[in-house]
Amino acid sequence: MIDKPEALVSLRPGAQWTIPADGNLIWHDTEQTQPTDAEIEAEIVRLQADYDAKQYARDRADAYPSIQEQLDMQYWDSVNGTTTWKDAIEAVKTEHPKP
């Protein structure tokens, strides 16, 4: 879940601010303007949508065999004339397609 600090960093990179326990933003930066609550909320929505849209990539990363396993598959494919590596990668891409 994307939160207010992530949105602030995205909206105003390098800005100085704090959010105490009460949750109210305190703006310390004199060079950048403080974003409005509406801008912050819109950025949270945008960042969350971007994160959600890339779920397939996170799923693929978890499903792929390790690099060592893939290199071993490629070696043995070249020795044996097989397609084990290609088949393993294709299976992950099929199971976790791009939207």
Secondary structure, DSSP 8 states (H G I E B T S, - for coil): ---HHHHHHHHSTT--EE--TT---EE--SSS----HHHHHHHHHHHHHHHHHTHHHHHHHHHS--HHHHHHHHHHHHHHT--HHHHHHHHHHHHS---
